[in-house]
Amino acid sequence: MTDDRSQSRAEHPLPEEEAVGSDDFQEQAEAILMESDIREEEPEATEASVVRQEDPEEIERRTSEEAAE
């Protein structure tokens, strides 16, 4: 999905993204835009369902307590 949108997004990350850093801003931009496009097409889609569509093995399952640690 390398297009003008993802290229621009990669060149201008949000301040909080820049502060954290990234191994690959281009890949990060593509993932962010893919999720955004899916949510526009399917507003009821949750973050978990977006991840599932790309790769079900990437879903991290944690309890509330584990997430707070």
PyMOL commands that set and color helices and strands:
alter all, ss='L'
color gray80, all
select helices_A, chain A and resi 4-11+15-20+25-41+47-54+56-58+64-68
alter helices_A, ss='H'
color red, helices_A
deselect
rebuild
show_as cartoon
